[in-house]
Amino acid sequence: MHTQPKQPATGRSEPILPKGGKTDLRDLTPDQLAEYVVGLGLPGKRARQIFAGLCRPGVLDFSQLGISREVTTLLAGHAVMSNLAPAVVEKSADTTEKFAFRLADNAMIESVLIPEDGRHTLCISSQAGCAMGCRFCLTGSRGFVRNLRPAEIVGQVLAVMTHMVAGGIKRATPRELLNNLVFMGMGEPLANYDNLLDALKILMADHGLGFSERRITVSTCGIVPRMDDLGRDIRVNLAVSLHAADDETRSRLMPVNRTHGLASLLAACRRYPLGNKKVILFEYIMLKGINDSLADARLLAEKLQSIPSRINLLPYNGSGESEYACSGEAEILAFQKVLREAGFNTFIRQSRGADISAACGQLAGKG
């Protein structure tokens, strides 16, 4: 879902900050919050209580943090606590739900909740719009607006959790409401790196929501320097939107390849620190007559040798305005067969939520 318009859209890379110059407490990592709390003259131990409260779904104002009125009054005088609430919720025939959130500056973002066998995966946006230019993706054709703040990234998670609880879903802890978080929504996560990193620290903090590294996947279209940064700065699963096995085709589909070609991208994949039995997820969209030949499959197998991999083949979710079409079922199965015979775990990922434009590449943030 990583994209940009065919011509670079005007947008701002910096997020919109809260009005009035007040600090949004939901932007702060645990360490940042501890520093902020001490700066207000409170004991450092208060930060842990406050952070835990900020990470509970359904906590909408300072009075619900579970701390003394004196402290909440002090916080309210200096800070704000932002919240996201969906402007629209759509439910697919396959039970996938899409959430549209209108931000403070009227920018729109979307998140997708995917239930399967009692488990729930949430697909999160990291930007309003996208500036990567992938030609097959609807998201970027709507233009790039801006980066999201950590509070706007984490806010999607809390808002969906609140929705789930209101819908009668019960779990022992908030973290257990969602089994996996995937940064595959609107935007290129690594193009909003600093805010992404802070959001991950908030989501993974033990005394907050407590998502472990194996529960979070960050997807990228291939911003190589930031892939190295991510591997150094935090441990999460990595997904790479590949979509072609040769530079000519990939550059035509994905302009980022003109800056970071396949050799550079795959070298970064080989450098990426993987834990025991961990793999990199490669996403490959199946485009009729473009990247779906048996020769393409054999080249892909050759290029991914020595990289611990899982390959997801994605049937293309086209729209009436697209120049592309999905490969036929026979072509997709033949492509998969070549990769499996080469030793790769290869899966055909069935689209979810296509009837509400919630499938891969369809998020557009229409308001």
N, C-alpha and C positions, 0 to 999 in steps of 0.2 A: 504494500500500500504506500510505498514511498514515491512521491512524485513532485513535479512542479509544472507550471504552465509551459506551453510551447515557447512562449516568450517570457523572460523573467518578469514576474509581477512585482509591482511596487508593494512593499510591506515593510514592517519594522522588525528587526531581529530582537530588540529588547522587549520584554513583557511589559504590560501595563501595570503599574504599581498601584496599591490602594490609595484612595483619595485621602487628602488631609495629612499625608506624610507619615502616617502611623505604620508601625511594623505589623505585618500579618504574621501572627504566631505560627500559622500552618505552613509558612515558607521555611521555617527554621529546622535544621537538623538537631538532634539531641545536644551536640556540643555547642551549636550556635544558640540554642535556647538556654542552656546553662549559663553561657556568657551574658546573655541578655538579662536573665533573671537576677544574676549577681549585680549587674549594672543598675538595676532598679533598687538595690539595697536589700534584696531578699536572700535568705540562705540558699546555697546551691542545691540542697536536697529538694527544694521545692520544684526544681526544674523537672525532675523525674515524674512527680505527680501531675504536673501540668501537661507534660508531653503525653503521658498515658491517657489523660482525658481528651486531649486533642485528637487522638487516634481512635476514639470510640465512635462508631456510627451513631447518628442521631443526636450528637452533641452539637447544638447550634449556637449557643451563646455561653458567655463566661460563667453564668450561674449554674450551668450543668457540668462544670469541671470537677465537682466534688471536693472543692477546697474552700477555705474560709472566705467569708464575705469581704474581709479587709483586703485579702490578696486579690480577689476578683475585681474589687473596686479599683485597686492600684493598676492592675493589668488593663482594665477598660479605659483608664485615663491615658494610657500610653500606646495601646496596641489595638488591633482588630483581630477577629477570628472569622476568616472568610468561609463561605459554604457554597457548594454547588447544588442546585436542584434542577432536575431535568425539565426542560421546557416541553419536550415531547418524548413519549415512550411508545415505540411501535413493537408489536409482537408478530413474529413470523409464524407461518403454518408449522414450521419445524421446531417451534418454541424458542428460537433465538430472539433476543430482545435488543433493540437499538435505542440508545439514549442520546438525545440531542440536548446539549447544554449551551445556554446563552450566557456569555461572559460579561463582565462589567462594562466593557466597551462595545457590546453588541456583537462581537465575534462569536461564531458558532463552532463548536466541536462536537464530535460524536464518539461514543464508546459502544462496544458490543458485548453482551453477555451470552455466552454459549454454554447451555446445559447439555450434559451427556452422561447417562448412566449414573445419575445422582451426584455428579461432579459439576463444577462450574468454572469456566475459564472466562476471564475478562480481558478484552482487547482494548488497550488504552491509547489515546492520542497524546502526542508530545508537542505538537504545533497546531495552530489554526491554519489550515491549508498546508502547502508543502512547496518547496522550491527546487526539487531535484529533477523534474522534467521527464520522468518516465512516461513514454508515449501511450502506453496501454492502460494507464490508471486515471480514473475519473477524478480522484481527489485533487491532484495538482492542476487539472484543467480549470478548477475554480479559483486558482490563484493562491499565493502565499500571503498570509496576513501578519502573523507574528509568532514568536516563541511563547510557550506557556511557562508560567512560574511553577515552582515546586508545589505550591498550594493548589494550583489548577490541575496539576497532574494527579496528586494524591487525592484531591477533591473528587475526582471521578470514581475512585475506588470507594471512598466513604459514602458517596451518594448512592452508588449501586448497592452497597451493603445495606444502607438504610432502606432502600426499595425492597430488597429481598426480605428483610425482617418484617416490613410492613405487609408483605405478601404472605407471611406465615411460615417462612423458612426458619428453622431453629437449629442452631449449632451451639456447642459448649462455649466457644470463643468466637469473636468477630473474624479472626483469621481463617477459621474453618468454614466460613461462608463461601470463600473463594479458594479453589484449589490451585489455580495458576493465574499469573498475570503475564500478558504478552504485549510488548510495546510494538504493535503492528497496526495501530490505528492511523489517524491522520498525522502526517509529518514524518520527517526523518529524525529519529531520536538523537543520533550522534551530531546532528547539526544544532542541537540545543543542549550541548554537552553538560555545561555547568549546572543548569537547572535539572537535567536528567539525573546527574550524579547525586545532587541533594535530595531529589525525590526518592531515589533508590535507598539512600541512607535512612530516610524517614520511614519508608515502607518496611525496611529490613531490621529496624531497631528492635531488640528483644523486648523492651518495655513499651513498645508501641504495638504495631500490627504483627511484627515478628515473621514476615515472609522470609523463608530460607532461600539461598541462591538457586537451589534446584526448582523452586517454584516460580522463578522470574526469568523471562526470555526477552532480550533486547534484539530487535531486528534492525539491520542496516542495509542500505543499497551499496555500501562499500566505501565509506570515508576512512581510508586506511590509517592516517595518523591518529584518528580518534578511536579506532579499533585497538590500537596499541595502548592508548590511554586507558580505555575501559578495562583491558586485561590487567593493567598495572594497578588501577585505582579501586576496583571492586570485583567481586566474583559473582557473575550471573551467567546464565546460558546465552549463547550467541546464535542468532539466525542471520543468514546472509541471503538477500534477494539477488539471485544470480541470473536466471532467465535466459542465458545464452552461454555457449561454451567457446565462442570465438570473439575476438575483439571487434571485428567489423559489425557483426550482428548486435552485440551487446551495446556498442557505442550508438548504433542507430536507435535502439530501444531505450537506452539509459544513458543520458549525457554525462553522468558522473564517470563513466568508463573512459571518457576522453582524458580525464585528469588522473584517475586511478585505474589503470588497465588491469586485465585479468591476472597477469603475472604478479603485479604488485598486490592485488587483492588476495590471491591465493597464498602468497608468501605470508601475508598478515594472518591469514587463517592458520597457517602452520605454526606461527609464533604464538597464537592465542593460547593462554594457559588453560588447559583442560584438566579437570580432576579425574580420578579413577573412573573408568567406564563412561566418561562424558564424551559427547560428540558435538560437532557443529551442525546445525540444521541448515540445509540449503533448500531454498524455495525456487521452484522452476515453473513458470507459467507456460502453459501449452498453447501455442499460437499456430494456427493452421498455416502450413507452408512457409513458416518463418524459422522455427527453431525445433521442429518436431520430427525430423528425419532420423532414420537409424544411424546415419553418419553423425548427426548431432549427439545422439545418445552415446555412441562409441567415443566421441571426442570428450564429452562430459566425463565419462568414466576415466579416461586417460588423465584429464586435468585434475581430478579429485584424488588420484592415487596418493597414498600416504597421509591423507587428512582423515581423521576419525569423523565419519559423516553419517548423517541420515538425510535422505532426499525426499522432499515432498513435491509431487507433481500436482500442479494446481490447474484444473480446467478453467479456462478463461471466462470471466464474467463480463461479457460485453454489454454495450449499451447502443442505442440507436445511432449515437454520434461517433461510434468507434470505427476505425478503418480495419480492425482486426476481427478474426473469428476464432472460435475454439477448435482445437484439433478434434478429429473424430475419435470415438471410443476405441476403435481398432488401432489407431495410431498411438494413442496414449498407452494402451496395454502393451503394444510392441516395444515402445520406448522403455517402459518399466521393465520388461523382460530382459532387454539388453543390460540395463543397470544391475538388475538382480543377478544375472549370470556373471557379471563382473565383480560380484561380492558386496554390493551396496544395499543396505536396508532402504528400500524405496517404496513409498506409499502414494496412492492417489487420494488426495484430500478432497472429500466431497464438500461442495460449497454449502454453507449454512447462511440462512437469512437473505438469500438473493431476492426473494419476493418483496422485501422491504429495503432493498439497496443497502444491506448490511454485510454483504460478502466481500471478500478480498478485492481491494481496488475500487470499491463502490462508494466509500464514504466521501461525502461532499460538503457536509456542514451547511446545508441549505436552511436558511431561516424563514 
